[in-house]
Amino acid sequence: MDDSLPRGRTGWAGAAETIIHGWALLGGLILMAVVAMNVLSVLGGIFWKPFPGDFEMTQMGVAVAAFAFLPFCQLTDANVTADIFTARASPRWVAGFRFAASLVAMLFAALLVWRMYLGMMDQREYGYTTTILQVPIWIAFLPILVSLVLLAVAALITFVESGRRAAGGRP
């Protein structure tokens, strides 16, 4: 993580930052709930009755949690990077690369929102459900779509900030 990146944003970017941080925390709580459910299911298999549908809930919960972390990673520059290629580059060049990466992330997020929305509508139309618990699969798409919209917003914020930095201005 780069310490030169802005923290404590103001205005719409600050509001988005707050929402994105809260969304990532919610993803962490979902992941903790999945782990607790799996522990209870394993203990239940040993001592009494296992939790029915734990595999289905694990699939949905981990997917939702993983997508919830994406906007936070974009906003805090915590994505995996190959810094070996930019180790000797000037801060302006690095900002230019971040600018381009933010543009790609924004376009990719928009593409994913579109395609995931269509996928959700197909799942809903066909009435697909999980096998044991009969939970409609399309419901898991809702928080994933929120995550992808937040990813696009986070990419827009980093795009603007990196663009200012690449142009030689302050973020």
Contacts in CASP RR format, 6 or more apart in sequence:
PFRMAT RR
TARGET T0000
AUTHOR 0000-0000-0000
METHOD contacts of the structure
MODEL  1
MDDSLPRGRTGWAGAAETIIHGWALLGGLILMAVVAMNVLSVLGGIFWKP
FPGDFEMTQMGVAVAAFAFLPFCQLTDANVTADIFTARASPRWVAGFRFA
ASLVAMLFAALLVWRMYLGMMDQREYGYTTTILQVPIWIAFLPILVSLVL
LAVAALITFVESGRRAAGGRP
1 76 0 8 1.000
1 77 0 8 1.000
1 78 0 8 1.000
2 77 0 8 1.000
4 91 0 8 1.000
5 76 0 8 1.000
5 77 0 8 1.000
5 161 0 8 1.000
5 171 0 8 1.000
6 161 0 8 1.000
6 171 0 8 1.000
8 14 0 8 1.000
8 17 0 8 1.000
9 16 0 8 1.000
9 17 0 8 1.000
9 157 0 8 1.000
13 157 0 8 1.000
13 160 0 8 1.000
16 150 0 8 1.000
16 153 0 8 1.000
16 154 0 8 1.000
16 157 0 8 1.000
17 75 0 8 1.000
17 157 0 8 1.000
19 150 0 8 1.000
20 71 0 8 1.000
20 72 0 8 1.000
20 75 0 8 1.000
20 150 0 8 1.000
20 153 0 8 1.000
20 154 0 8 1.000
21 72 0 8 1.000
23 68 0 8 1.000
23 71 0 8 1.000
23 72 0 8 1.000
23 146 0 8 1.000
23 147 0 8 1.000
23 150 0 8 1.000
24 68 0 8 1.000
24 69 0 8 1.000
24 71 0 8 1.000
24 72 0 8 1.000
26 68 0 8 1.000
27 64 0 8 1.000
27 65 0 8 1.000
27 68 0 8 1.000
27 69 0 8 1.000
28 65 0 8 1.000
28 68 0 8 1.000
28 69 0 8 1.000
30 61 0 8 1.000
30 64 0 8 1.000
30 65 0 8 1.000
30 68 0 8 1.000
31 61 0 8 1.000
31 62 0 8 1.000
31 65 0 8 1.000
33 61 0 8 1.000
34 57 0 8 1.000
34 58 0 8 1.000
34 61 0 8 1.000
34 62 0 8 1.000
34 65 0 8 1.000
37 51 0 8 1.000
37 54 0 8 1.000
37 57 0 8 1.000
37 58 0 8 1.000
38 54 0 8 1.000
38 58 0 8 1.000
40 51 0 8 1.000
41 50 0 8 1.000
41 51 0 8 1.000
41 54 0 8 1.000
42 50 0 8 1.000
44 50 0 8 1.000
44 51 0 8 1.000
52 132 0 8 1.000
52 133 0 8 1.000
53 130 0 8 1.000
53 132 0 8 1.000
53 133 0 8 1.000
55 132 0 8 1.000
56 130 0 8 1.000
56 131 0 8 1.000
56 132 0 8 1.000
56 133 0 8 1.000
56 135 0 8 1.000
57 133 0 8 1.000
57 135 0 8 1.000
60 130 0 8 1.000
60 135 0 8 1.000
60 137 0 8 1.000
60 140 0 8 1.000
61 140 0 8 1.000
63 140 0 8 1.000
63 144 0 8 1.000
64 140 0 8 1.000
64 143 0 8 1.000
64 144 0 8 1.000
64 147 0 8 1.000
67 143 0 8 1.000
67 144 0 8 1.000
67 147 0 8 1.000
67 148 0 8 1.000
68 143 0 8 1.000
68 147 0 8 1.000
70 147 0 8 1.000
70 148 0 8 1.000
70 150 0 8 1.000
70 151 0 8 1.000
71 147 0 8 1.000
71 150 0 8 1.000
71 151 0 8 1.000
71 153 0 8 1.000
71 154 0 8 1.000
72 78 0 8 1.000
72 154 0 8 1.000
73 79 0 8 1.000
74 102 0 8 1.000
74 105 0 8 1.000
74 151 0 8 1.000
74 154 0 8 1.000
74 155 0 8 1.000
74 158 0 8 1.000
75 154 0 8 1.000
75 157 0 8 1.000
75 158 0 8 1.000
77 98 0 8 1.000
77 158 0 8 1.000
79 101 0 8 1.000
86 93 0 8 1.000
86 94 0 8 1.000
86 97 0 8 1.000
89 97 0 8 1.000
91 165 0 8 1.000
92 165 0 8 1.000
92 166 0 8 1.000
92 168 0 8 1.000
95 162 0 8 1.000
95 163 0 8 1.000
95 165 0 8 1.000
95 166 0 8 1.000
95 168 0 8 1.000
96 162 0 8 1.000
96 163 0 8 1.000
96 165 0 8 1.000
96 166 0 8 1.000
98 158 0 8 1.000
98 162 0 8 1.000
98 165 0 8 1.000
98 166 0 8 1.000
99 159 0 8 1.000
99 162 0 8 1.000
99 163 0 8 1.000
99 165 0 8 1.000
99 166 0 8 1.000
101 162 0 8 1.000
102 155 0 8 1.000
102 156 0 8 1.000
102 158 0 8 1.000
102 159 0 8 1.000
102 162 0 8 1.000
103 155 0 8 1.000
103 159 0 8 1.000
105 151 0 8 1.000
105 154 0 8 1.000
105 155 0 8 1.000
105 158 0 8 1.000
106 152 0 8 1.000
106 155 0 8 1.000
106 156 0 8 1.000
106 159 0 8 1.000
109 148 0 8 1.000
109 149 0 8 1.000
109 151 0 8 1.000
109 152 0 8 1.000
109 155 0 8 1.000
110 152 0 8 1.000
112 148 0 8 1.000
112 151 0 8 1.000
113 145 0 8 1.000
113 148 0 8 1.000
113 149 0 8 1.000
113 152 0 8 1.000
116 141 0 8 1.000
116 144 0 8 1.000
116 145 0 8 1.000
116 148 0 8 1.000
117 141 0 8 1.000
117 145 0 8 1.000
119 141 0 8 1.000
120 138 0 8 1.000
120 141 0 8 1.000
120 142 0 8 1.000
120 145 0 8 1.000
121 138 0 8 1.000
123 136 0 8 1.000
123 137 0 8 1.000
123 138 0 8 1.000
123 141 0 8 1.000
124 136 0 8 1.000
124 138 0 8 1.000
127 136 0 8 1.000
127 137 0 8 1.000
127 138 0 8 1.000
128 136 0 8 1.000
128 137 0 8 1.000
128 138 0 8 1.000
129 135 0 8 1.000
129 136 0 8 1.000
129 137 0 8 1.000
130 137 0 8 1.000
161 171 0 8 1.000
162 171 0 8 1.000
164 170 0 8 1.000
164 171 0 8 1.000
165 171 0 8 1.000
END
